[in-house]
Amino acid sequence: MIERIETGQRMSKIVRHNGVAYLCGQVGEGATVAEQTRTCLARIEGLLEKAGSSPGRILQAIIWLRDMADFAEMNAVWDAWVPEDQAPARACGEARLARDDLKVEIIVTAACD
């Protein structure tokens, strides 16, 4: 069974199937990549909770940065957030994001109940 949570015309924020939660891309708020990463990860935590999951159950993360020069700043926030010894498979690349003020977007897939 496929379960869609917080579904709109364009997308669902969460899709659950066979014990896996797929989250739509999340962005954050703030002037710096660190601020945006923190608020983005907080949104991810909220969605993971709704999906019956948690940061320690993330299987894969895909991170898009507007500028790879922000890689270290984003990683400082990410590294403090990921539970010790539970880092997911991860990719990070540079991309043009949906709005000019966005500096980071994160997409996660996680095991769920």
Biotite code that builds the C-alpha atoms (Angstrom):
import biotite.structure as struc

atoms = struc.array([
    struc.Atom([0.000, 0.000, 0.000], chain_id="A", res_id=1, res_name="MET", atom_name="CA", element="C"),
    struc.Atom([1.172, 3.518, -0.806], chain_id="A", res_id=2, res_name="ILE", atom_name="CA", element="C"),
    struc.Atom([0.311, 6.203, 1.751], chain_id="A", res_id=3, res_name="GLU", atom_name="CA", element="C"),
    struc.Atom([0.565, 9.877, 0.860], chain_id="A", res_id=4, res_name="ARG", atom_name="CA", element="C"),
    struc.Atom([0.781, 12.422, 3.693], chain_id="A", res_id=5, res_name="ILE", atom_name="CA", element="C"),
    struc.Atom([0.183, 16.168, 3.312], chain_id="A", res_id=6, res_name="GLU", atom_name="CA", element="C"),
    struc.Atom([-0.734, 15.806, -0.335], chain_id="A", res_id=7, res_name="THR", atom_name="CA", element="C"),
    struc.Atom([-1.372, 18.763, -2.594], chain_id="A", res_id=8, res_name="GLY", atom_name="CA", element="C"),
    struc.Atom([-1.947, 19.190, -6.310], chain_id="A", res_id=9, res_name="GLN", atom_name="CA", element="C"),
    struc.Atom([1.772, 19.152, -7.143], chain_id="A", res_id=10, res_name="ARG", atom_name="CA", element="C"),
    struc.Atom([3.316, 16.834, -4.558], chain_id="A", res_id=11, res_name="MET", atom_name="CA", element="C"),
    struc.Atom([3.054, 15.018, -1.265], chain_id="A", res_id=12, res_name="SER", atom_name="CA", element="C"),
    struc.Atom([5.372, 16.017, 1.569], chain_id="A", res_id=13, res_name="LYS", atom_name="CA", element="C"),
    struc.Atom([5.720, 12.331, 2.529], chain_id="A", res_id=14, res_name="ILE", atom_name="CA", element="C"),
    struc.Atom([5.086, 9.117, 0.636], chain_id="A", res_id=15, res_name="VAL", atom_name="CA", element="C"),
    struc.Atom([5.324, 5.863, 2.589], chain_id="A", res_id=16, res_name="ARG", atom_name="CA", element="C"),
    struc.Atom([5.635, 2.450, 0.949], chain_id="A", res_id=17, res_name="HIS", atom_name="CA", element="C"),
    struc.Atom([6.933, -0.904, 2.216], chain_id="A", res_id=18, res_name="ASN", atom_name="CA", element="C"),
    struc.Atom([8.489, 0.539, 5.374], chain_id="A", res_id=19, res_name="GLY", atom_name="CA", element="C"),
    struc.Atom([10.217, 3.430, 3.630], chain_id="A", res_id=20, res_name="VAL", atom_name="CA", element="C"),
    struc.Atom([9.346, 7.132, 3.848], chain_id="A", res_id=21, res_name="ALA", atom_name="CA", element="C"),
    struc.Atom([10.241, 9.392, 0.936], chain_id="A", res_id=22, res_name="TYR", atom_name="CA", element="C"),
    struc.Atom([10.265, 13.097, 1.833], chain_id="A", res_id=23, res_name="LEU", atom_name="CA", element="C"),
    struc.Atom([9.940, 15.904, -0.660], chain_id="A", res_id=24, res_name="CYS", atom_name="CA", element="C"),
    struc.Atom([12.808, 18.362, -0.808], chain_id="A", res_id=25, res_name="GLY", atom_name="CA", element="C"),
    struc.Atom([12.990, 20.664, 2.196], chain_id="A", res_id=26, res_name="GLN", atom_name="CA", element="C"),
    struc.Atom([14.382, 24.173, 2.350], chain_id="A", res_id=27, res_name="VAL", atom_name="CA", element="C"),
    struc.Atom([14.980, 26.448, 5.302], chain_id="A", res_id=28, res_name="GLY", atom_name="CA", element="C"),
    struc.Atom([14.817, 30.072, 6.302], chain_id="A", res_id=29, res_name="GLU", atom_name="CA", element="C"),
    struc.Atom([17.537, 32.545, 7.178], chain_id="A", res_id=30, res_name="GLY", atom_name="CA", element="C"),
    struc.Atom([20.253, 34.643, 5.642], chain_id="A", res_id=31, res_name="ALA", atom_name="CA", element="C"),
    struc.Atom([23.115, 32.123, 5.895], chain_id="A", res_id=32, res_name="THR", atom_name="CA", element="C"),
    struc.Atom([23.517, 28.544, 4.748], chain_id="A", res_id=33, res_name="VAL", atom_name="CA", element="C"),
    struc.Atom([23.918, 27.508, 8.408], chain_id="A", res_id=34, res_name="ALA", atom_name="CA", element="C"),
    struc.Atom([20.575, 29.099, 9.363], chain_id="A", res_id=35, res_name="GLU", atom_name="CA", element="C"),
    struc.Atom([18.840, 27.601, 6.354], chain_id="A", res_id=36, res_name="GLN", atom_name="CA", element="C"),
    struc.Atom([20.339, 24.169, 7.050], chain_id="A", res_id=37, res_name="THR", atom_name="CA", element="C"),
    struc.Atom([19.201, 24.277, 10.702], chain_id="A", res_id=38, res_name="ARG", atom_name="CA", element="C"),
    struc.Atom([15.612, 25.199, 9.837], chain_id="A", res_id=39, res_name="THR", atom_name="CA", element="C"),
    struc.Atom([15.571, 22.718, 6.960], chain_id="A", res_id=40, res_name="CYS", atom_name="CA", element="C"),
    struc.Atom([16.690, 19.900, 9.269], chain_id="A", res_id=41, res_name="LEU", atom_name="CA", element="C"),
    struc.Atom([14.054, 20.906, 11.822], chain_id="A", res_id=42, res_name="ALA", atom_name="CA", element="C"),
    struc.Atom([11.391, 20.578, 9.108], chain_id="A", res_id=43, res_name="ARG", atom_name="CA", element="C"),
    struc.Atom([12.810, 17.205, 8.128], chain_id="A", res_id=44, res_name="ILE", atom_name="CA", element="C"),
    struc.Atom([12.610, 16.045, 11.756], chain_id="A", res_id=45, res_name="GLU", atom_name="CA", element="C"),
    struc.Atom([8.945, 17.051, 11.897], chain_id="A", res_id=46, res_name="GLY", atom_name="CA", element="C"),
    struc.Atom([8.136, 15.187, 8.697], chain_id="A", res_id=47, res_name="LEU", atom_name="CA", element="C"),
    struc.Atom([10.086, 12.128, 9.825], chain_id="A", res_id=48, res_name="LEU", atom_name="CA", element="C"),
    struc.Atom([8.053, 12.075, 13.042], chain_id="A", res_id=49, res_name="GLU", atom_name="CA", element="C"),
    struc.Atom([4.800, 12.213, 11.029], chain_id="A", res_id=50, res_name="LYS", atom_name="CA", element="C"),
    struc.Atom([6.119, 9.332, 8.919], chain_id="A", res_id=51, res_name="ALA", atom_name="CA", element="C"),
    struc.Atom([6.979, 7.201, 11.964], chain_id="A", res_id=52, res_name="GLY", atom_name="CA", element="C"),
    struc.Atom([10.721, 7.692, 11.588], chain_id="A", res_id=53, res_name="SER", atom_name="CA", element="C"),
    struc.Atom([13.628, 9.729, 12.981], chain_id="A", res_id=54, res_name="SER", atom_name="CA", element="C"),
    struc.Atom([17.015, 11.143, 11.935], chain_id="A", res_id=55, res_name="PRO", atom_name="CA", element="C"),
    struc.Atom([18.768, 7.929, 12.993], chain_id="A", res_id=56, res_name="GLY", atom_name="CA", element="C"),
    struc.Atom([16.677, 5.975, 10.483], chain_id="A", res_id=57, res_name="ARG", atom_name="CA", element="C"),
    struc.Atom([17.565, 8.039, 7.403], chain_id="A", res_id=58, res_name="ILE", atom_name="CA", element="C"),
    struc.Atom([18.782, 5.746, 4.642], chain_id="A", res_id=59, res_name="LEU", atom_name="CA", element="C"),
    struc.Atom([19.813, 8.347, 2.087], chain_id="A", res_id=60, res_name="GLN", atom_name="CA", element="C"),
    struc.Atom([20.147, 12.121, 1.869], chain_id="A", res_id=61, res_name="ALA", atom_name="CA", element="C"),
    struc.Atom([20.594, 14.237, -1.227], chain_id="A", res_id=62, res_name="ILE", atom_name="CA", element="C"),
    struc.Atom([21.744, 17.782, -0.558], chain_id="A", res_id=63, res_name="ILE", atom_name="CA", element="C"),
    struc.Atom([21.693, 20.579, -3.096], chain_id="A", res_id=64, res_name="TRP", atom_name="CA", element="C"),
    struc.Atom([23.683, 23.737, -2.419], chain_id="A", res_id=65, res_name="LEU", atom_name="CA", element="C"),
    struc.Atom([23.371, 26.924, -4.436], chain_id="A", res_id=66, res_name="ARG", atom_name="CA", element="C"),
    struc.Atom([27.138, 27.324, -4.079], chain_id="A", res_id=67, res_name="ASP", atom_name="CA", element="C"),
    struc.Atom([29.634, 24.581, -3.183], chain_id="A", res_id=68, res_name="MET", atom_name="CA", element="C"),
    struc.Atom([31.650, 27.261, -1.380], chain_id="A", res_id=69, res_name="ALA", atom_name="CA", element="C"),
    struc.Atom([29.041, 26.745, 1.398], chain_id="A", res_id=70, res_name="ASP", atom_name="CA", element="C"),
    struc.Atom([29.899, 23.026, 1.740], chain_id="A", res_id=71, res_name="PHE", atom_name="CA", element="C"),
    struc.Atom([31.877, 23.326, 5.008], chain_id="A", res_id=72, res_name="ALA", atom_name="CA", element="C"),
    struc.Atom([29.307, 25.637, 6.639], chain_id="A", res_id=73, res_name="GLU", atom_name="CA", element="C"),
    struc.Atom([26.433, 23.286, 5.765], chain_id="A", res_id=74, res_name="MET", atom_name="CA", element="C"),
    struc.Atom([28.447, 20.243, 6.911], chain_id="A", res_id=75, res_name="ASN", atom_name="CA", element="C"),
    struc.Atom([29.111, 21.811, 10.339], chain_id="A", res_id=76, res_name="ALA", atom_name="CA", element="C"),
    struc.Atom([25.341, 21.945, 10.958], chain_id="A", res_id=77, res_name="VAL", atom_name="CA", element="C"),
    struc.Atom([24.699, 18.548, 9.337], chain_id="A", res_id=78, res_name="TRP", atom_name="CA", element="C"),
    struc.Atom([27.442, 16.791, 11.337], chain_id="A", res_id=79, res_name="ASP", atom_name="CA", element="C"),
    struc.Atom([26.069, 18.139, 14.632], chain_id="A", res_id=80, res_name="ALA", atom_name="CA", element="C"),
    struc.Atom([22.546, 16.962, 13.695], chain_id="A", res_id=81, res_name="TRP", atom_name="CA", element="C"),
    struc.Atom([23.176, 13.416, 12.430], chain_id="A", res_id=82, res_name="VAL", atom_name="CA", element="C"),
    struc.Atom([23.153, 10.880, 15.288], chain_id="A", res_id=83, res_name="PRO", atom_name="CA", element="C"),
    struc.Atom([26.608, 9.433, 15.979], chain_id="A", res_id=84, res_name="GLU", atom_name="CA", element="C"),
    struc.Atom([27.370, 6.259, 13.999], chain_id="A", res_id=85, res_name="ASP", atom_name="CA", element="C"),
    struc.Atom([24.077, 6.608, 12.044], chain_id="A", res_id=86, res_name="GLN", atom_name="CA", element="C"),
    struc.Atom([25.118, 8.673, 9.054], chain_id="A", res_id=87, res_name="ALA", atom_name="CA", element="C"),
    struc.Atom([23.080, 7.858, 5.939], chain_id="A", res_id=88, res_name="PRO", atom_name="CA", element="C"),
    struc.Atom([24.322, 7.348, 2.419], chain_id="A", res_id=89, res_name="ALA", atom_name="CA", element="C"),
    struc.Atom([24.646, 10.890, 1.104], chain_id="A", res_id=90, res_name="ARG", atom_name="CA", element="C"),
    struc.Atom([25.307, 12.949, -1.993], chain_id="A", res_id=91, res_name="ALA", atom_name="CA", element="C"),
    struc.Atom([25.852, 16.691, -2.209], chain_id="A", res_id=92, res_name="CYS", atom_name="CA", element="C"),
    struc.Atom([25.991, 18.818, -5.306], chain_id="A", res_id=93, res_name="GLY", atom_name="CA", element="C"),
    struc.Atom([25.587, 22.336, -6.579], chain_id="A", res_id=94, res_name="GLU", atom_name="CA", element="C"),
    struc.Atom([22.314, 23.300, -8.231], chain_id="A", res_id=95, res_name="ALA", atom_name="CA", element="C"),
    struc.Atom([20.229, 26.274, -9.173], chain_id="A", res_id=96, res_name="ARG", atom_name="CA", element="C"),
    struc.Atom([17.427, 26.249, -6.595], chain_id="A", res_id=97, res_name="LEU", atom_name="CA", element="C"),
    struc.Atom([13.798, 27.325, -7.012], chain_id="A", res_id=98, res_name="ALA", atom_name="CA", element="C"),
    struc.Atom([14.275, 30.807, -5.520], chain_id="A", res_id=99, res_name="ARG", atom_name="CA", element="C"),
    struc.Atom([17.265, 33.131, -5.464], chain_id="A", res_id=100, res_name="ASP", atom_name="CA", element="C"),
    struc.Atom([17.237, 33.379, -1.648], chain_id="A", res_id=101, res_name="ASP", atom_name="CA", element="C"),
    struc.Atom([17.547, 29.598, -1.160], chain_id="A", res_id=102, res_name="LEU", atom_name="CA", element="C"),
    struc.Atom([21.007, 28.272, -0.340], chain_id="A", res_id=103, res_name="LYS", atom_name="CA", element="C"),
    struc.Atom([20.268, 24.600, 0.499], chain_id="A", res_id=104, res_name="VAL", atom_name="CA", element="C"),
    struc.Atom([17.656, 21.924, -0.225], chain_id="A", res_id=105, res_name="GLU", atom_name="CA", element="C"),
    struc.Atom([17.703, 18.473, 1.345], chain_id="A", res_id=106, res_name="ILE", atom_name="CA", element="C"),
    struc.Atom([15.824, 15.346, 0.232], chain_id="A", res_id=107, res_name="ILE", atom_name="CA", element="C"),
    struc.Atom([15.747, 12.280, 2.499], chain_id="A", res_id=108, res_name="VAL", atom_name="CA", element="C"),
    struc.Atom([14.572, 8.701, 2.361], chain_id="A", res_id=109, res_name="THR", atom_name="CA", element="C"),
    struc.Atom([14.134, 6.906, 5.688], chain_id="A", res_id=110, res_name="ALA", atom_name="CA", element="C"),
    struc.Atom([13.027, 3.611, 7.190], chain_id="A", res_id=111, res_name="ALA", atom_name="CA", element="C"),
    struc.Atom([9.689, 4.007, 8.969], chain_id="A", res_id=112, res_name="CYS", atom_name="CA", element="C"),
    struc.Atom([7.204, 2.028, 11.049], chain_id="A", res_id=113, res_name="ASP", atom_name="CA", element="C"),
])
